[in-house]
Amino acid sequence: MLSAIARADEAAEAIQRELIQRDRQSAEFSHPGLRGVDAARDQAHLPGRPDERDAQRRERDAEVYSERQAPPPAPDARPLPLPGGQGHGVDPIPVQGGSR
């Protein structure tokens, strides 16, 4: 009975490791700069935590938001000038017809 429980725990840990790996791959695909962060975490050989998947997600999110650059300046949305220069506000309409 004890060996079945131990195998179940090992299987659950293996599943968590695979989920963490998939989360990393997904994050690295959308933000290639995170590869260095995950590699540094692997080099540190830190002990696992019960909430390791959530902790790594929070760290990745913090890294992405800290690297984010200032938003690009707003495009110049003024209208373009008309060809031939600036015209009058109202064009005069000549009177048509004559006396009756």
C-alpha positions as CSV (number, residue, x, y, z in Angstrom):
1,M,0.0,0.0,0.0
2,L,2.8,2.4,0.9
3,S,4.5,1.8,-2.4
4,A,1.4,2.7,-4.3
5,I,1.2,6.0,-2.4
6,A,4.8,6.7,-3.1
7,R,4.3,6.0,-6.8
8,A,1.3,8.3,-6.9
9,D,3.4,11.1,-5.3
10,E,6.2,10.6,-7.8
11,A,3.7,10.7,-10.6
12,A,2.1,13.9,-9.3
13,E,5.6,15.5,-9.0
14,A,6.5,14.4,-12.5
15,I,3.2,16.0,-13.8
16,Q,4.0,19.2,-12.0
17,R,7.5,19.3,-13.5
18,E,6.1,18.8,-17.0
19,L,3.5,21.5,-16.4
20,I,6.2,23.9,-15.3
21,Q,8.3,23.0,-18.4
22,R,5.3,23.7,-20.6
23,D,4.6,27.0,-18.9
24,R,8.2,28.0,-19.4
25,Q,8.1,27.1,-23.1
26,S,5.0,29.1,-23.6
27,A,6.4,32.1,-21.8
28,E,9.7,31.9,-23.7
29,F,7.9,31.7,-27.0
30,S,6.0,34.9,-26.4
31,H,9.0,36.7,-24.6
32,P,12.4,35.3,-25.7
33,G,14.1,37.4,-23.1
34,L,12.8,35.0,-20.4
35,R,15.2,32.2,-21.5
36,G,18.0,33.7,-19.4
37,V,15.8,34.0,-16.3
38,D,14.7,30.4,-16.5
39,A,18.3,29.2,-17.2
40,A,19.5,31.2,-14.1
41,R,16.8,29.6,-12.0
42,D,17.9,26.1,-13.2
43,Q,21.6,26.9,-12.4
44,A,20.7,27.9,-8.8
45,H,19.3,24.4,-8.0
46,L,16.7,25.8,-5.7
47,P,14.5,23.3,-3.8
48,G,11.0,22.8,-5.0
49,R,8.0,24.6,-3.4
50,P,4.4,23.4,-3.1
51,D,3.4,26.4,-5.2
52,E,6.4,26.3,-7.6
53,R,4.3,26.7,-10.7
54,D,2.5,29.8,-9.5
55,A,5.8,31.3,-8.1
56,Q,7.6,30.9,-11.4
57,R,4.6,32.4,-13.3
58,R,4.7,35.4,-10.9
59,E,8.4,35.8,-11.4
60,R,8.1,35.6,-15.2
61,D,5.3,38.2,-15.2
62,A,7.3,40.5,-13.0
63,E,10.3,40.2,-15.4
64,V,8.1,40.9,-18.5
65,Y,6.5,43.9,-16.9
66,S,9.8,45.3,-15.7
67,E,11.4,45.0,-19.2
68,R,8.4,46.6,-20.9
69,Q,9.5,49.8,-22.7
70,A,7.6,53.1,-22.6
71,P,4.7,53.1,-25.0
72,P,5.5,54.4,-28.5
73,P,4.6,58.1,-29.0
74,A,1.1,58.7,-30.5
75,P,1.1,59.1,-34.2
76,D,0.6,62.5,-35.7
77,A,-3.1,62.5,-36.4
78,R,-3.4,66.0,-37.8
79,P,-5.1,66.1,-41.2
80,L,-2.9,66.4,-44.2
81,P,-2.9,69.8,-46.1
82,L,-5.0,70.1,-49.2
83,P,-3.2,70.2,-52.6
84,G,-2.8,73.7,-53.9
85,G,-2.6,75.3,-50.6
86,Q,-5.2,76.4,-48.1
87,G,-8.5,77.5,-49.7
88,H,-11.3,79.8,-48.5
89,G,-13.8,78.7,-46.0
90,V,-16.7,79.3,-48.4
91,D,-16.5,79.4,-52.2
92,P,-18.7,82.1,-53.7
93,I,-21.5,80.8,-56.0
94,P,-22.2,83.1,-59.0
95,V,-25.8,84.2,-59.5
96,Q,-27.4,82.3,-62.4
97,G,-30.1,83.5,-64.6
98,G,-31.0,87.0,-65.5
99,S,-34.0,89.3,-65.2
100,R,-37.3,88.0,-66.3
